[in-house]
Each structure stands twice: as C-alpha cells, then as structure tokens.
Amino acid sequence: MKLFSKLLKKEEKIYSDNDIVALADAQIIPVSEVNDEMFAQEMLGQTIAFQLLDHTVVAPCNGKLEVLYPTGHAFAIRMNNGRGILVHIGINTVDLKGHGFKVYAKQGDTVKAGQKILDVDLSFIKEKGYDSTTMLIITEPLENEKLNFMDQGTVKRGQIINL
C-alpha cells in the first residue's frame, strides 16, 4: 500500500538557490514590446516579460517574500543568494485595488521556487481594459551581473529560465 501511495504522490522539484523559474505557464515576449516605457526600457533592472496562459503565479526563486502588495499585483523576493527580484503582474493593475487577484502567501514568508503565490483572473483584467503582461525584474543583481534568460517561446510554470 505504501508503494502505491508513493506512486500517487506528486514529486516536488528541488531548485538551486541560483535557479530562476517561469512564474506561470506563459509566452515569453521581447521586453521591448511591453506597453509601458518604464518596463520596456528596463528602467527598474534587467527584465523578462510574459503573456500569461493561465491563472496561477508561483515564486520564481527560493528566498524571502520581502514585499507583497496587498492588491496582489506585485511582489518582491530576496533570493537566498542576495539577488532581488520583482514580479509585476499587468500594466496599471494596481488600480484594480486587488480585484482579480487571490493571494496565497504573505509578506515575510520563506518561499521555494515553484510555490504558489497567487491566482490572477486574466478574463477580469482584460474585461476591465488592462494589459496582463507580466514582468520579472532583476532589481538588485549580484555584483556586475547580467543574467542570460530564454528570450522567447512558451514556458511551463516551474521551468528554469536562466541559462
């Protein structure tokens, strides 16, 4: 019986503290195509942009959830290696005041790459006239660091995206 229960139990993937993973099932798009100059010009840091294909957003790395906006539209993680990462879901979605977002984590939590952080109602965001393009920004790179990310293509939630 134990063998059968082990077969049914989903294997949890273990990531290194340097791994950055896709935060959702998504299509990676060129950052230059983002409809916000601040993100498109990478003013906040090295950026990778996604068109989400489903509603679940996960932690892109291991670390501490240092910032989680009450609206659910953005969160920041301090990776265990010291790197700072910001995830921003949509353009101007802060104006939705939390509608369309359901948060499953809390600020201060220690998170693992692939751990569910929130759900986003993509239909609601679109219906309200907002762009759901989602950005992952390296706001605080390690010294003299430029990461190599996949540049385009479809990714699965939890897939390693830094090469």
NUKE-406178 format. One line per 2 residues: for each residue y, z, x of C-alpha. Coordinates in nm, 3 decimals. Layout:
BEGIN
Y:Z:X ~ ...
# end
This chain:
BEGIN
0.000:0.000:0.000 ~ 0.241:0.082:0.286
0.183:-0.263:0.436 ~ 0.275:-0.428:0.106
0.597:-0.223:0.074 ~ 0.692:-0.317:0.431
0.650:-0.684:0.346 ~ 0.875:-0.649:0.042
1.144:-0.456:0.229 ~ 1.421:-0.687:0.349
1.456:-0.683:0.726 ~ 1.803:-0.561:0.831
1.953:-0.779:1.101 ~ 2.090:-0.596:1.403
2.401:-0.734:1.571 ~ 2.551:-0.652:1.909
2.896:-0.496:1.934 ~ 3.027:-0.831:2.060
2.897:-1.038:1.768 ~ 3.133:-1.169:1.502
2.961:-1.298:1.190 ~ 3.057:-1.511:0.891
3.211:-1.279:0.633 ~ 3.071:-1.483:0.342
2.885:-1.799:0.254 ~ 3.169:-2.035:0.332
3.300:-2.360:0.470 ~ 3.494:-2.321:0.796
3.813:-2.527:0.784 ~ 4.069:-2.610:1.053
4.325:-2.330:1.064 ~ 4.599:-2.595:1.068
4.504:-2.677:0.706 ~ 4.580:-2.325:0.577
4.864:-2.334:0.320 ~ 5.061:-2.056:0.489
5.256:-2.118:0.809 ~ 5.202:-1.765:0.942
4.824:-1.815:0.936 ~ 4.824:-2.188:1.015
5.029:-2.129:1.330 ~ 4.815:-1.827:1.425
5.120:-1.601:1.448 ~ 4.908:-1.289:1.400
4.645:-1.394:1.654 ~ 4.354:-1.629:1.704
4.240:-1.729:1.355 ~ 3.938:-1.884:1.188
3.974:-1.997:0.824 ~ 3.712:-2.012:0.548
3.679:-2.159:0.200 ~ 3.455:-1.903:0.032
3.150:-2.036:-0.151 ~ 3.050:-1.705:-0.311
3.198:-1.370:-0.407 ~ 3.053:-1.126:-0.152
3.261:-1.044:0.157 ~ 3.098:-0.847:0.439
3.214:-0.681:0.759 ~ 3.236:-0.950:1.029
3.152:-0.699:1.304 ~ 3.042:-0.349:1.396
3.321:-0.094:1.407 ~ 3.553:0.131:1.212
3.728:0.017:0.896 ~ 4.074:0.124:1.012
4.270:-0.036:0.727 ~ 4.158:-0.121:0.375
4.438:-0.223:0.144 ~ 4.399:-0.060:-0.199
4.440:-0.408:-0.350 ~ 4.123:-0.525:-0.170
4.292:-0.843:-0.044 ~ 4.277:-0.744:0.324
4.107:-0.509:0.568 ~ 4.107:-0.443:0.942
3.821:-0.334:1.165 ~ 3.841:-0.189:1.514
3.529:-0.323:1.682 ~ 3.322:-0.084:1.890
3.430:-0.281:2.199 ~ 3.801:-0.222:2.118
3.890:-0.563:1.969 ~ 4.100:-0.558:1.649
4.009:-0.789:1.358 ~ 4.197:-0.852:1.033
4.038:-1.020:0.731 ~ 4.286:-1.157:0.475
4.143:-1.296:0.151 ~ 4.363:-1.562:-0.005
4.728:-1.653:0.018 ~ 4.969:-1.409:-0.150
4.676:-1.240:-0.329 ~ 4.842:-0.903:-0.265
5.049:-0.999:-0.573 ~ 4.734:-0.966:-0.787
4.758:-0.586:-0.735 ~ 4.382:-0.550:-0.691
4.279:-0.756:-0.992 ~ 3.991:-0.984:-0.894
3.867:-0.754:-0.615 ~ 3.597:-0.486:-0.626
3.581:-0.272:-0.312 ~ 3.257:-0.104:-0.194
3.380:0.062:0.127 ~ 3.660:0.299:0.213
3.914:0.323:0.489 ~ 3.773:0.521:0.782
3.412:0.413:0.724 ~ 3.198:0.308:1.018
3.065:-0.036:0.925 ~ 2.799:-0.271:1.054
2.829:-0.649:1.076 ~ 2.695:-0.792:0.751
2.766:-0.475:0.547 ~ 2.918:-0.546:0.205
3.288:-0.458:0.192 ~ 3.398:-0.617:-0.135
3.345:-0.875:-0.406 ~ 3.614:-1.124:-0.494
3.637:-1.307:-0.826 ~ 3.711:-1.659:-0.699
3.742:-1.802:-1.053 ~ 4.002:-1.538:-1.144
4.204:-1.606:-0.827 ~ 4.201:-1.981:-0.896
4.281:-1.929:-1.265 ~ 4.587:-1.722:-1.164
4.702:-2.007:-0.938 ~ 4.627:-1.851:-0.599
4.467:-2.011:-0.294 ~ 4.148:-1.823:-0.194
4.140:-1.948:0.166 ~ 4.027:-1.651:0.373
4.128:-1.583:0.731 ~ 3.961:-1.382:1.007
4.223:-1.299:1.271 ~ 4.172:-1.151:1.616
4.485:-0.934:1.608 ~ 4.402:-0.739:1.921
4.185:-0.935:2.165 ~ 4.037:-0.781:2.474
4.244:-0.846:2.787 ~ 4.311:-1.221:2.845
4.052:-1.309:2.583 ~ 4.019:-1.635:2.389
3.705:-1.641:2.176 ~ 3.503:-1.954:2.110
3.428:-1.988:1.740 ~ 3.239:-2.250:1.544
3.516:-2.491:1.449 ~ 3.387:-2.646:1.125
3.085:-2.654:0.900 ~ 2.908:-2.446:0.640
2.806:-2.093:0.739 ~ 2.590:-1.829:0.575
2.706:-1.472:0.534 ~ 2.596:-1.280:0.845
2.559:-1.589:1.066 ~ 2.702:-1.533:1.415
3.016:-1.749:1.451 ~ 3.139:-1.663:1.801
2.971:-1.881:2.060
# end
